[in-house]
């Protein structure tokens, strides 16, 4: 893997980590006994959006890795 591909992969994984951490915080907040149904729905939407974003970044990271492996 060349340096540019490695840097891109690192950035993609860093972004995924941040998104997953935010989703984990939303999930934890959703466990609150004081959360209203509206709050729960908002947290669920936040987690759903994060999951979609992470899936897109994971797909991009896979392309980078596979392309790099093919170019060996």
Secondary structure, DSSP 8 states (H G I E B T S, - for coil): --HHHHHHHHHHHHHHHHHHHHHHHHHHHHT-TT--HHHHHHHHHHHHHHHHHHHHHHHHHHHHHHHHHHT-
